[in-house]
């Protein structure tokens, strides 16, 4: 019965065509129909207006240049839509693009489809290709039992040289949401001679556990020739607490002070935190780098006793591990106070996230990582140029300051200049010889209301101050400046000129771990430079042609067309796969030995869990609305009103359900039939008149 009804409905929608024509007449009718269709095809092909012709599928085709533009924009996290709008400005109008926005989007989708399950294999192929073509490039990877990529580490020659120059203090802080597999991105970060963040190496790992950290730290030391940093800064991750001492034997493992002190208001009594100055006074004790360990312990104990915090377990535990996070305990470590928090890592993570996309593949991640490193190194070279070709303005007439302006980078010079200014305003001294070869001079510092002792050797001009600024940060303090200026010294002694802060530090030759000299440029770098020069000349010529007559433009088009035709056979024999490999710069593989990791579930991959305090703050910041139930302006509405009864809520729910059921009255009875062999979409398409 149901089938007969469906046939009747189908006959209404699709009436059967019948005719009484003879076979000869029917043949003639088909012939004229074919002529008519051919005529219409001719009309739609050759007589279509130009405004519509560009939208036809036959007229739309992405050129190789447009595809390269989409890939290049992908490197700086620009999508196909923005690429389409940018290309419109290149060609002076949408009608001159030769493709639609959908074509740009489809090519972006083709790239992801081409990568597919080859993602991890192509990513490793890229690293392998770089290790073969670039001297000093180091990489290592590991897979799990299912042949899925679980961890990978890499460092190029420039990063390894930077570590050899600026690797005294290293901070390590993993970050999340940089790829579709939720693999954790973990760069090793330090401070260069301009006091800017510099990346020494980077890694990806599937899980944040001690095994992965052990493996990454071992590869880091292997890439850097076994040279350990003086200080290694991390947060309070338990896995890193186990892995760092197991791998770094001589490096001092320090914890981020900011993360610890940020928890302080939550760990003490709210009344003490809000109504007293305990938090501010403890901060002044903790962050003071001039304190000796004994002075710190005395002031800490005094504050704890004053505010009766002896029973606070968190404060007692933090005091028991004070050697791992208080600056007073690493004053004697060379450049130990250069870093005190992981803020540098967090800043670099924020910098990298401007390039990365949480939905991107590993291949796209690598392209964007290279673009981010190019920007970081360009910034460093720009600062090098400024320091080499200009001198900062001095504020005093001290010969030491003038000499410092010629040897130090601008960023470090300004810190040294501040010491010179402070010396003039706050230092006074008394000479008190205590040894035949060494003179101990007491320098009174009115700014800090303390007296510092400077030990000076008059024959070698070796000096050391009790403030230990040179040991902590690498440049002499105002107290030593006072002594040297009083003795007529005109230049900073070479002993106190650390090469890491000078202008010439990057001009040293580049060597690998084994001591072999490496060339800064490879054949691929030279080729890129030539292509960049060609692009510059091409766009400069186009800019000049805007003011030239039409024959000049025609001549350029003829020259370009002739040269392209010489290269055309190469592009014609190129398959789609070879074209995508050329654009992405990596090889695909028919045999997959490395598979992408399944989506990892790490602590930073999902929705962030907020504490009760953060939930209250978010609730207060949430805008208020008018509730139709209680007639009040509050942080709720009729759906979640706390004053509504359960009966009232259930009645509202039943009313909503009833309205949902009766929304499509003609469709529901029809869909209740059990129809075998037919789908709902088929019924919809063949019986649309009945449903309407």
C-alpha positions, 0 to 999 in steps of 0.5 A, a space after each residue: 500500500 505504501 509502495 503504491 502511494 509512493 508510485 502515485 506521488 512520483 507520477 504526479 511529480 514526474 509525468 511520463 512523456 508520451 507522443 504519437 510521433 513516428 520513428 522518422 519524425 522522432 529522429 528529425 526532432 532529436 536532430 533539431 534538438 541537438 542543433 538547438 543545444 549546439 547553438 546555445 552552447 556556442 552562444 554561452 561560450 563566445 557571447 558571454 559578457 566579460 563581467 560574467 565570463 570570469 565566473 565560468 568554471 572553464 575560465 577559472 584556473 589557479 596559476 603556479 604563482 597563485 598557488 605559491 602565494 597561498 603557500 607563502 601566506 600559510 607560512 605566516 598564518 594567513 588563510 586563503 581568504 586574506 590571500 585572495 583579497 591581497 592578490 586582488 591588490 596585486 592585479 588591480 581588480 577581482 576580474 583580473 585574478 582569474 580564479 574565485 575565492 572558492 578556488 583559493 579555499 579548495 587549494 588550501 584543502 588540497 594541500 591538507 588532503 595531500 599531506 593526510 596520513 603522510 604528515 609525520 613522514 613528510 615532516 621527518 623527511 624535511 628534517 632529513 633533507 635539511 640535515 643533508 643540505 645544511 651543515 650543522 643541522 641536528 635532528 632526532 626523533 622517536 616513535 612508539 610501538 604503533 610507529 606513531 611519532 611521539 617526540 622529535 628534537 631539532 637545532 640548526 647551526 645558527 641556533 647551536 652557535 647562539 647557544 655557544 655564545 649565550 647559553 649561560 642561562 636557559 629557560 624551558 617552558 612547554 606550550 600547547 595548541 600549535 598543531 592538530 595532534 596537540 603535540 607539546 611544543 617546547 623551545 629552549 630559550 635564552 638571552 642574546 647580546 641585545 637582551 632579546 630572547 633567542 631560541 637555541 633549539 625546539 622539540 615536539 612531544 606527545 606527552 608531558 612526562 619524565 621519559 619524554 623530558 629525559 629524551 629531549 634533554 639528552 638530545 639537547 646536550 648531544 646537539 650542544 656538544 655536552 656543554 651544560 648551562 649554568 642555570 636551567 629554569 623551569 616551572 614546578 612541573 613534577 616530571 621536569 623535577 625528576 628529569 632535569 637532575 637526571 640529565 644536567 649534572 652540573 647545571 643549577 635547576 632553578 624554579 620560576 619565581 613569578 609562578 611561585 609568588 603568584 600563588 602567595 595570596 591564595 596560600 595565606 589567610 585572605 585577611 592577611 593578604 588583603 588587610 596587611 602589607 605581608 605580601 608586599 614585604 615578602 616580595 621585597 625580601 624574595 626579589 632582592 638580589 643584594 641579600 646574602 643567604 644569611 640576610 635572607 633567612 633572617 628577614 624571612 624568619 622575622 616576617 613569618 614570626 611577625 605575622 604568625 605564619 609558622 603553621 603555614 605548610 606552603 610557606 614552610 615547604 617553599 622555605 625548605 627548597 629556597 636554594 632552588 628559587 631565591 636569587 640570594 642562593 645563586 649570586 655566585 653562579 656566573 650570570 646566575 641572575 640573568 634570568 629569574 623567571 620563565 617569562 622569556 619562554 612565555 614571551 617566546 611561546 606567545 611569539 610563536 603562537 602568532 605564527 602557529 595554528 591549532 588546526 595545522 598539520 606538522 608540515 604547516 607547523 614546520 613552515 611557520 616555525 621557519 618563518 618565525 625563526 626568520 623574523 627573530 633572526 632578522 630582528 637580531 641582525 637589525 639590532 646588530 646593524 644599529 649597534 655597529 653603525 651608531 653610537 648611543 648618547 652619553 650622559 656623563 663625561 666619564 671615560 669609562 662610559 665613552 669606552 663602553 659606548 664603543 664596545 657594548 651593544 646599545 641595550 647593555 650600554 644603557 644598563 652600564 650608563 645607569 650605573 655611571 649616573 648612579 655612581 655620580 649621585 650616590 657613591 662616596 668612599 673611604 680608603 682602608 688598606 688591609 693587605 699588602 697587595 689588595 686594598 679593600 675600599 668601603 663604598 657607601 651607597 646612599 641609594 640603597 643605604 648600604 656600604 659595599 666593599 670593593 677589593 682592588 689589586 692596584 697592579 692588575 686593576 682586578 676588582 670585585 665588589 660585595 654587591 656581585 653585580 658583575 658575577 650576576 649580570 656580566 658588567 661592572 657596578 657603580 662601586 667599581 666604576 667609582 674606584 676605577 674612575 678615581 684611579 684614572 682608569 680610562 677603559 674598562 679592563 678586558 677582564 670585565 668585558 664579556 664577549 657575550 655583551 660586545 658588538 663583535 660577538 656575532 662576527 666570530 667564525 661558525 664551527 660545529 661541535 667537532 670544531 669544523 668551520 661551517 659556511 653560513 650560506 648554502 646553495 639553496 640560500 644563494 638560489 633564494 637570494 637570486 630569486 628574491 633579487 629577480 622579484 625585486 627587479 620585476 616589481 620595480 619594472 612594473 612600477 616604472 611601467 605605469 607611467 610608460 606607453 602601452 608598447 613598452 608593456 607589450 614588449 615586457 609581456 612578449 619577453 616574459 612569454 618567450 622566457 616562460 615558453 622555454 621553461 614550459 616543457 618542465 611545468 607540463 611534465 610536472 604532475 600534481 604531486 610533484 607540484 605540491 612537493 615543490 611548493 611545500 619544499 618536502 618529499 612525499 613517500 609511498 611507504 609510511 614508516 612514521 605515522 602521525 600521533 593520535 590527538 594527545 590529551 595533555 593538561 593544556 590541550 582541552 578547556 582550561 580548568 579555573 580555580 574558584 577564585 578565577 570562577 568568581 572573577 569571571 562571574 563578576 566580569 560577566 555582563 548582567 541581563 534582565 530576567 523575565 522570571 524574577 524581574 531583576 537585573 542579575 547574572 542569570 536569565 529565565 532559563 537558569 534563574 535560581 528563584 524559579 521552581 522546579 514545576 515552573 521549569 518543567 512546564 517551560 520544558 514541556 512547552 518547548 518540547 511541544 513547540 518543537 514537535 508541532 513546528 513542521 506539522 505536514 512533515 512529521 506524519 509523513 516521516 513516521 512511515 517505515 519505508 524499506 529501500 528508500 532514504 529520507 533524502 530520496 523521498 524529499 527530492 522526489 516528493 517535494 510538492 507533497 512536503 510543501 
